[in-house]
C-alpha cells in the first residue's frame, strides 16, 4: 500500500503568532523552521511512507522542504487549511496512493514509533485513524484510507468532527492517544511544558 504524508505549513516568519508575547519574531521563525525540519526528518525514516508532501504559501518553507527530499505544493492567497489539504489529497491520488497521513509541523515531541502505531491500522480499509491533542479537542494526526474517504474538518472541535465523519462514511474508526503527538505547540502554556521537559532531561 503506497502511503503519502501531507504536511501543511504556515509561513515560517508569521506562524505561531500566539507565542508573540513570550518569544520574539526571530525566535518564532527559528522555532518554525526547526519543527518543519524535524517533522520531515522523522517522516523520512518511516519505510511505509512513500512520499512526504509539504503544502505552504511560504517559498522559504517550500525550499527547505525540497532540500530535505519532500515534494512541495505552493498555495496562493488564503485558501484555508481544509481546502489546501483537499488539494493535497488530489495530488497524492494522482500518483496512486492508497492512504494519506496528515501531520502538522508543530509537534515538538514527534517520533517515528508513534507514527508506526498509527500506520499499523492501515491494512483493513476503509479506516480513519485519529491521534487527538492532549485536550481531545483537536486532530494532531489523521490517517485516512482511501484518501478521500472523509472531508477535512480542521478547526474548533476537529477531533469530534473527524470522528463523526468516519462513522458516517461507514469506516472503521481508530483513536490513538500517543504521547509524542498529543502536544501541538500553539499556546504559551504548550511552550512552557516543552521547556520544563527539556530542563528535566538535562
C-alpha atoms as an extended CHARMM CRD file, in Angstrom:
* protein
*
       202  EXT
         1         1  UNK       CA              0.0000000000        0.0000000000        0.0000000000  PROA      1               0.0000000000
         2         2  UNK       CA              1.5320000000        3.3030000000       -1.1450000000  PROA      2               0.0000000000
         3         3  UNK       CA              1.1280000000        5.9360000000        1.5690000000  PROA      3               0.0000000000
         4         4  UNK       CA              1.7490000000        9.6720000000        1.4710000000  PROA      4               0.0000000000
         5         5  UNK       CA              2.2170000000       12.0890000000        4.3650000000  PROA      5               0.0000000000
         6         6  UNK       CA              0.8250000000       15.5850000000        3.8590000000  PROA      6               0.0000000000
         7         7  UNK       CA              2.3140000000       18.3610000000        5.9940000000  PROA      7               0.0000000000
         8         8  UNK       CA              0.6250000000       21.7970000000        5.9010000000  PROA      8               0.0000000000
         9         9  UNK       CA              2.9210000000       24.6520000000        6.9150000000  PROA      9               0.0000000000
        10        10  UNK       CA              2.1530000000       28.2710000000        7.7340000000  PROA      10              0.0000000000
        11        11  UNK       CA              4.7070000000       30.9460000000        6.7180000000  PROA      11              0.0000000000
        12        12  UNK       CA              7.7900000000       30.4260000000        8.8680000000  PROA      12              0.0000000000
        13        13  UNK       CA              8.0810000000       34.0960000000        9.7720000000  PROA      13              0.0000000000
        14        14  UNK       CA              4.4070000000       34.5700000000       10.5630000000  PROA      14              0.0000000000
        15        15  UNK       CA              3.3530000000       31.3340000000       12.2160000000  PROA      15              0.0000000000
        16        16  UNK       CA              2.9400000000       30.8150000000       15.9680000000  PROA      16              0.0000000000
        17        17  UNK       CA              1.5690000000       34.3310000000       16.4560000000  PROA      17              0.0000000000
        18        18  UNK       CA              0.0160000000       33.2730000000       19.7810000000  PROA      18              0.0000000000
        19        19  UNK       CA              3.5600000000       32.9370000000       21.1520000000  PROA      19              0.0000000000
        20        20  UNK       CA              4.3670000000       36.5720000000       20.3320000000  PROA      20              0.0000000000
        21        21  UNK       CA              4.1410000000       37.6450000000       23.9830000000  PROA      21              0.0000000000
        22        22  UNK       CA              6.7760000000       35.1350000000       25.1330000000  PROA      22              0.0000000000
        23        23  UNK       CA              9.3050000000       34.8300000000       22.2750000000  PROA      23              0.0000000000
        24        24  UNK       CA             10.4770000000       37.2360000000       19.5810000000  PROA      24              0.0000000000
        25        25  UNK       CA              9.5670000000       37.1220000000       15.8910000000  PROA      25              0.0000000000
        26        26  UNK       CA             13.0480000000       35.8260000000       15.0440000000  PROA      26              0.0000000000
        27        27  UNK       CA             12.7830000000       33.1080000000       17.6870000000  PROA      27              0.0000000000
        28        28  UNK       CA              9.3740000000       32.0830000000       16.3350000000  PROA      28              0.0000000000
        29        29  UNK       CA             10.8070000000       31.8320000000       12.8130000000  PROA      29              0.0000000000
        30        30  UNK       CA             13.6900000000       29.6900000000       14.0730000000  PROA      30              0.0000000000
        31        31  UNK       CA             11.2500000000       27.5060000000       16.0110000000  PROA      31              0.0000000000
        32        32  UNK       CA              9.0060000000       27.0330000000       12.9780000000  PROA      32              0.0000000000
        33        33  UNK       CA             11.9950000000       26.0910000000       10.8260000000  PROA      33              0.0000000000
        34        34  UNK       CA             13.2210000000       23.5770000000       13.3970000000  PROA      34              0.0000000000
        35        35  UNK       CA              9.7690000000       21.9900000000       13.7110000000  PROA      35              0.0000000000
        36        36  UNK       CA              9.4030000000       21.6400000000        9.9310000000  PROA      36              0.0000000000
        37        37  UNK       CA             12.8690000000       20.0960000000        9.6050000000  PROA      37              0.0000000000
        38        38  UNK       CA             12.1570000000       17.7200000000       12.4810000000  PROA      38              0.0000000000
        39        39  UNK       CA              8.8010000000       16.6530000000       11.0170000000  PROA      39              0.0000000000
        40        40  UNK       CA             10.2060000000       15.8530000000        7.5700000000  PROA      40              0.0000000000
        41        41  UNK       CA             13.2300000000       14.0640000000        9.0170000000  PROA      41              0.0000000000
        42        42  UNK       CA             11.0610000000       11.8370000000       11.2170000000  PROA      42              0.0000000000
        43        43  UNK       CA              8.6640000000       11.0130000000        8.3740000000  PROA      43              0.0000000000
        44        44  UNK       CA             11.5920000000       10.2130000000        6.0820000000  PROA      44              0.0000000000
        45        45  UNK       CA             12.6810000000        7.3860000000        8.3880000000  PROA      45              0.0000000000
        46        46  UNK       CA              9.3580000000        5.5330000000        8.0660000000  PROA      46              0.0000000000
        47        47  UNK       CA              9.5060000000        2.9300000000        5.2970000000  PROA      47              0.0000000000
        48        48  UNK       CA              5.7310000000        2.7120000000        4.9590000000  PROA      48              0.0000000000
        49        49  UNK       CA              5.5560000000        6.3630000000        3.8040000000  PROA      49              0.0000000000
        50        50  UNK       CA              6.4150000000        6.6500000000        0.1220000000  PROA      50              0.0000000000
        51        51  UNK       CA              6.3210000000       10.4370000000       -0.1750000000  PROA      51              0.0000000000
        52        52  UNK       CA              6.1260000000       13.5000000000        2.0520000000  PROA      52              0.0000000000
        53        53  UNK       CA              4.1580000000       16.3870000000        0.5380000000  PROA      53              0.0000000000
        54        54  UNK       CA              4.5460000000       19.8430000000        2.1070000000  PROA      54              0.0000000000
        55        55  UNK       CA              1.8550000000       22.4120000000        1.3330000000  PROA      55              0.0000000000
        56        56  UNK       CA              2.5070000000       26.0860000000        2.0350000000  PROA      56              0.0000000000
        57        57  UNK       CA              2.3180000000       29.5520000000        0.5430000000  PROA      57              0.0000000000
        58        58  UNK       CA              5.7650000000       30.2980000000        2.0140000000  PROA      58              0.0000000000
        59        59  UNK       CA              8.5330000000       29.8920000000       -0.5890000000  PROA      59              0.0000000000
        60        60  UNK       CA             11.1390000000       29.6780000000        2.1870000000  PROA      60              0.0000000000
        61        61  UNK       CA              9.3680000000       26.7380000000        3.8150000000  PROA      61              0.0000000000
        62        62  UNK       CA              8.9350000000       25.0010000000        0.4610000000  PROA      62              0.0000000000
        63        63  UNK       CA             12.6130000000       25.4330000000       -0.4420000000  PROA      63              0.0000000000
        64        64  UNK       CA             13.6270000000       23.9620000000        2.9170000000  PROA      64              0.0000000000
        65        65  UNK       CA             11.2470000000       21.0360000000        2.3870000000  PROA      65              0.0000000000
        66        66  UNK       CA             12.6910000000       20.2980000000       -1.0490000000  PROA      66              0.0000000000
        67        67  UNK       CA             16.2270000000       20.3820000000        0.3670000000  PROA      67              0.0000000000
        68        68  UNK       CA             15.1100000000       17.6600000000        2.7870000000  PROA      68              0.0000000000
        69        69  UNK       CA             13.6960000000       15.4800000000       -0.0010000000  PROA      69              0.0000000000
        70        70  UNK       CA              9.9950000000       16.3100000000        0.2740000000  PROA      70              0.0000000000
        71        71  UNK       CA              7.6050000000       17.0820000000       -2.5620000000  PROA      71              0.0000000000
        72        72  UNK       CA              6.0030000000       20.5100000000       -2.3890000000  PROA      72              0.0000000000
        73        73  UNK       CA              2.8920000000       22.3810000000       -3.4570000000  PROA      73              0.0000000000
        74        74  UNK       CA              2.6800000000       26.1540000000       -3.2980000000  PROA      74              0.0000000000
        75        75  UNK       CA             -0.6000000000       27.7010000000       -2.2450000000  PROA      75              0.0000000000
        76        76  UNK       CA             -1.6340000000       31.1820000000       -3.3180000000  PROA      76              0.0000000000
        77        77  UNK       CA             -3.8520000000       33.5890000000       -1.4410000000  PROA      77              0.0000000000
        78        78  UNK       CA             -5.5390000000       32.2740000000        1.6860000000  PROA      78              0.0000000000
        79        79  UNK       CA             -7.3860000000       29.0830000000        0.7120000000  PROA      79              0.0000000000
        80        80  UNK       CA             -7.7590000000       27.7750000000        4.2770000000  PROA      80              0.0000000000
        81        81  UNK       CA             -6.3210000000       24.5950000000        5.7270000000  PROA      81              0.0000000000
        82        82  UNK       CA             -9.1520000000       22.2520000000        4.7310000000  PROA      82              0.0000000000
        83        83  UNK       CA             -9.1080000000       23.4520000000        1.1170000000  PROA      83              0.0000000000
        84        84  UNK       CA             -5.3140000000       23.1340000000        0.9310000000  PROA      84              0.0000000000
        85        85  UNK       CA             -5.4300000000       19.5790000000        2.2950000000  PROA      85              0.0000000000
        86        86  UNK       CA             -8.1370000000       18.5880000000       -0.1720000000  PROA      86              0.0000000000
        87        87  UNK       CA             -5.8780000000       19.7560000000       -2.9740000000  PROA      87              0.0000000000
        88        88  UNK       CA             -3.0050000000       17.7670000000       -1.4880000000  PROA      88              0.0000000000
        89        89  UNK       CA             -5.1430000000       14.6210000000       -1.4670000000  PROA      89              0.0000000000
        90        90  UNK       CA             -5.9990000000       15.0730000000       -5.1420000000  PROA      90              0.0000000000
        91        91  UNK       CA             -2.2860000000       15.2870000000       -5.9710000000  PROA      91              0.0000000000
        92        92  UNK       CA             -1.4870000000       12.1940000000       -3.8970000000  PROA      92              0.0000000000
        93        93  UNK       CA             -4.3510000000       10.2770000000       -5.5390000000  PROA      93              0.0000000000
        94        94  UNK       CA             -2.9890000000       11.1090000000       -8.9860000000  PROA      94              0.0000000000
        95        95  UNK       CA              0.1160000000        9.1300000000       -8.0330000000  PROA      95              0.0000000000
        96        96  UNK       CA             -1.9410000000        6.1540000000       -6.9070000000  PROA      96              0.0000000000
        97        97  UNK       CA             -1.6970000000        6.4940000000       -3.1440000000  PROA      97              0.0000000000
        98        98  UNK       CA             -3.9900000000        4.2450000000       -1.1050000000  PROA      98              0.0000000000
        99        99  UNK       CA             -3.8400000000        6.2710000000        2.1010000000  PROA      99              0.0000000000
       100       100  UNK       CA             -2.7040000000        9.6160000000        3.4560000000  PROA      100             0.0000000000
       101       101  UNK       CA             -1.3910000000       10.7740000000        6.8110000000  PROA      101             0.0000000000
       102       102  UNK       CA             -1.9830000000       14.4390000000        7.6390000000  PROA      102             0.0000000000
       103       103  UNK       CA              0.5200000000       15.7430000000       10.1430000000  PROA      103             0.0000000000
       104       104  UNK       CA              1.0030000000       19.3780000000       11.1600000000  PROA      104             0.0000000000
       105       105  UNK       CA              4.5370000000       20.7100000000       11.5120000000  PROA      105             0.0000000000
       106       106  UNK       CA              4.1390000000       21.8150000000       15.1290000000  PROA      106             0.0000000000
       107       107  UNK       CA              4.5910000000       18.6220000000       17.1610000000  PROA      107             0.0000000000
       108       108  UNK       CA              7.8440000000       19.0340000000       19.1270000000  PROA      108             0.0000000000
       109       109  UNK       CA              7.7190000000       15.5340000000       20.6540000000  PROA      109             0.0000000000
       110       110  UNK       CA              7.1120000000       13.7800000000       17.3240000000  PROA      110             0.0000000000
       111       111  UNK       CA              8.8000000000       10.4110000000       16.9430000000  PROA      111             0.0000000000
       112       112  UNK       CA              8.6560000000        7.6520000000       14.3480000000  PROA      112             0.0000000000
       113       113  UNK       CA              7.4980000000        4.9080000000       16.6980000000  PROA      113             0.0000000000
       114       114  UNK       CA              4.1770000000        6.6060000000       17.4220000000  PROA      114             0.0000000000
       115       115  UNK       CA              3.6120000000        7.2260000000       13.7070000000  PROA      115             0.0000000000
       116       116  UNK       CA              4.0850000000        3.4980000000       13.1260000000  PROA      116             0.0000000000
       117       117  UNK       CA              1.4400000000        2.8100000000       15.7870000000  PROA      117             0.0000000000
       118       118  UNK       CA             -0.9970000000        4.7550000000       13.6280000000  PROA      118             0.0000000000
       119       119  UNK       CA              0.0170000000        3.0800000000       10.3800000000  PROA      119             0.0000000000
       120       120  UNK       CA             -0.3820000000       -0.4140000000       11.8160000000  PROA      120             0.0000000000
       121       121  UNK       CA             -4.1530000000        0.0960000000       11.3410000000  PROA      121             0.0000000000
       122       122  UNK       CA             -3.8210000000        0.6550000000        7.5860000000  PROA      122             0.0000000000
       123       123  UNK       CA             -4.3150000000       -2.9420000000        6.4900000000  PROA      123             0.0000000000
       124       124  UNK       CA             -8.1080000000       -3.1260000000        6.5950000000  PROA      124             0.0000000000
       125       125  UNK       CA             -9.6640000000       -0.1040000000        4.8590000000  PROA      125             0.0000000000
       126       126  UNK       CA            -11.8930000000        1.8160000000        4.8770000000  PROA      126             0.0000000000
       127       127  UNK       CA            -10.3320000000        3.2390000000        8.0210000000  PROA      127             0.0000000000
       128       128  UNK       CA             -9.7910000000        6.5650000000        9.7490000000  PROA      128             0.0000000000
       129       129  UNK       CA             -7.1670000000        6.8270000000       12.4880000000  PROA      129             0.0000000000
       130       130  UNK       CA             -7.0450000000        9.9290000000       14.6860000000  PROA      130             0.0000000000
       131       131  UNK       CA             -4.4160000000       10.9940000000       17.2040000000  PROA      131             0.0000000000
       132       132  UNK       CA             -6.1060000000       13.7860000000       19.1890000000  PROA      132             0.0000000000
       133       133  UNK       CA             -4.4300000000       16.6050000000       21.0560000000  PROA      133             0.0000000000
       134       134  UNK       CA             -3.9800000000       16.4170000000       24.8340000000  PROA      134             0.0000000000
       135       135  UNK       CA             -7.3670000000       18.0620000000       25.3800000000  PROA      135             0.0000000000
       136       136  UNK       CA             -9.0600000000       15.6430000000       22.9460000000  PROA      136             0.0000000000
       137       137  UNK       CA            -10.4550000000       18.5880000000       21.0120000000  PROA      137             0.0000000000
       138       138  UNK       CA             -8.1370000000       18.9300000000       18.0130000000  PROA      138             0.0000000000
       139       139  UNK       CA             -6.7000000000       16.4730000000       15.4880000000  PROA      139             0.0000000000
       140       140  UNK       CA             -2.9070000000       16.1850000000       15.6680000000  PROA      140             0.0000000000
       141       141  UNK       CA             -2.5580000000       13.2750000000       13.2460000000  PROA      141             0.0000000000
       142       142  UNK       CA             -5.1120000000       11.9230000000       10.8050000000  PROA      142             0.0000000000
       143       143  UNK       CA             -4.7420000000        8.8070000000        8.6720000000  PROA      143             0.0000000000
       144       144  UNK       CA             -7.3640000000        8.1270000000        6.0000000000  PROA      144             0.0000000000
       145       145  UNK       CA             -7.6520000000        5.1550000000        3.6510000000  PROA      145             0.0000000000
       146       146  UNK       CA             -8.8800000000        5.5130000000        0.9910000000  PROA      146             0.0000000000
       147       147  UNK       CA             -7.5220000000        9.0800000000        0.9900000000  PROA      147             0.0000000000
       148       148  UNK       CA            -10.7670000000       10.8680000000        0.0500000000  PROA      148             0.0000000000
       149       149  UNK       CA            -12.9660000000        8.9060000000        2.4350000000  PROA      149             0.0000000000
       150       150  UNK       CA            -13.9810000000       11.8970000000        4.5960000000  PROA      150             0.0000000000
       151       151  UNK       CA            -13.9680000000       15.6800000000        4.3600000000  PROA      151             0.0000000000
       152       152  UNK       CA            -11.3780000000       17.6300000000        6.3180000000  PROA      152             0.0000000000
       153       153  UNK       CA            -12.8690000000       19.4500000000        9.3060000000  PROA      153             0.0000000000
       154       154  UNK       CA             -9.8610000000       21.1610000000       10.8820000000  PROA      154             0.0000000000
       155       155  UNK       CA            -10.7430000000       23.9900000000       13.2220000000  PROA      155             0.0000000000
       156       156  UNK       CA            -12.5770000000       24.0860000000       16.5540000000  PROA      156             0.0000000000
       157       157  UNK       CA            -13.7340000000       20.6170000000       17.6020000000  PROA      157             0.0000000000
       158       158  UNK       CA            -11.9920000000       18.8220000000       14.7330000000  PROA      158             0.0000000000
       159       159  UNK       CA            -11.4740000000       15.5940000000       16.7080000000  PROA      159             0.0000000000
       160       160  UNK       CA            -15.2160000000       15.1370000000       17.1950000000  PROA      160             0.0000000000
       161       161  UNK       CA            -15.9810000000       16.2180000000       13.6230000000  PROA      161             0.0000000000
       162       162  UNK       CA            -13.4640000000       13.8410000000       12.0470000000  PROA      162             0.0000000000
       163       163  UNK       CA            -14.7030000000       11.0030000000       14.2660000000  PROA      163             0.0000000000
       164       164  UNK       CA            -18.2870000000       11.6720000000       13.2150000000  PROA      164             0.0000000000
       165       165  UNK       CA            -17.2600000000       11.8550000000        9.5570000000  PROA      165             0.0000000000
       166       166  UNK       CA            -15.5650000000        8.4590000000        9.7810000000  PROA      166             0.0000000000
       167       167  UNK       CA            -18.6240000000        6.7990000000       11.3040000000  PROA      167             0.0000000000
       168       168  UNK       CA            -20.9650000000        8.4090000000        8.7830000000  PROA      168             0.0000000000
       169       169  UNK       CA            -18.7180000000        7.0990000000        5.9750000000  PROA      169             0.0000000000
       170       170  UNK       CA            -19.0130000000        3.5720000000        7.3560000000  PROA      170             0.0000000000
       171       171  UNK       CA            -15.2940000000        3.4310000000        8.1150000000  PROA      171             0.0000000000
       172       172  UNK       CA            -13.5250000000        1.7020000000       10.9620000000  PROA      172             0.0000000000
       173       173  UNK       CA            -12.5090000000        4.4200000000       13.4310000000  PROA      173             0.0000000000
       174       174  UNK       CA             -9.3560000000        4.0450000000       15.4980000000  PROA      174             0.0000000000
       175       175  UNK       CA             -8.3880000000        6.6370000000       18.1340000000  PROA      175             0.0000000000
       176       176  UNK       CA             -4.7490000000        6.6040000000       19.2350000000  PROA      176             0.0000000000
       177       177  UNK       CA             -3.7250000000        8.6120000000       22.2960000000  PROA      177             0.0000000000
       178       178  UNK       CA              0.0150000000        8.9350000000       21.7340000000  PROA      178             0.0000000000
       179       179  UNK       CA              2.4480000000       10.9010000000       23.8790000000  PROA      179             0.0000000000
       180       180  UNK       CA              4.5590000000       12.2680000000       21.0390000000  PROA      180             0.0000000000
       181       181  UNK       CA              1.5180000000       13.5170000000       19.1350000000  PROA      181             0.0000000000
       182       182  UNK       CA             -0.7040000000       14.9710000000       21.8410000000  PROA      182             0.0000000000
       183       183  UNK       CA              1.1410000000       18.2830000000       22.2870000000  PROA      183             0.0000000000
       184       184  UNK       CA              0.9860000000       20.8220000000       19.4690000000  PROA      184             0.0000000000
       185       185  UNK       CA              2.9600000000       23.9820000000       20.0530000000  PROA      185             0.0000000000
       186       186  UNK       CA              0.3560000000       26.7510000000       19.8290000000  PROA      186             0.0000000000
       187       187  UNK       CA             -0.0530000000       28.4820000000       23.1760000000  PROA      187             0.0000000000
       188       188  UNK       CA              2.4390000000       29.8380000000       25.7430000000  PROA      188             0.0000000000
       189       189  UNK       CA              1.4270000000       27.0200000000       28.1050000000  PROA      189             0.0000000000
       190       190  UNK       CA              2.4980000000       24.4760000000       25.4560000000  PROA      190             0.0000000000
       191       191  UNK       CA              5.9040000000       26.1200000000       25.1520000000  PROA      191             0.0000000000
       192       192  UNK       CA              6.2520000000       26.1310000000       28.9500000000  PROA      192             0.0000000000
       193       193  UNK       CA              5.5790000000       22.3690000000       29.0330000000  PROA      193             0.0000000000
       194       194  UNK       CA              8.3120000000       21.6710000000       26.4740000000  PROA      194             0.0000000000
       195       195  UNK       CA             10.7960000000       23.9330000000       28.2530000000  PROA      195             0.0000000000
       196       196  UNK       CA             10.0670000000       22.1470000000       31.5300000000  PROA      196             0.0000000000
       197       197  UNK       CA             10.6800000000       18.7590000000       29.8870000000  PROA      197             0.0000000000
       198       198  UNK       CA             13.9760000000       19.9530000000       28.4630000000  PROA      198             0.0000000000
       199       199  UNK       CA             15.1260000000       21.1400000000       31.9010000000  PROA      199             0.0000000000
       200       200  UNK       CA             14.2120000000       17.7720000000       33.4310000000  PROA      200             0.0000000000
       201       201  UNK       CA             16.1060000000       15.8770000000       30.7240000000  PROA      201             0.0000000000
       202       202  UNK       CA             19.3340000000       17.8220000000       31.1200000000  PROA      202             0.0000000000
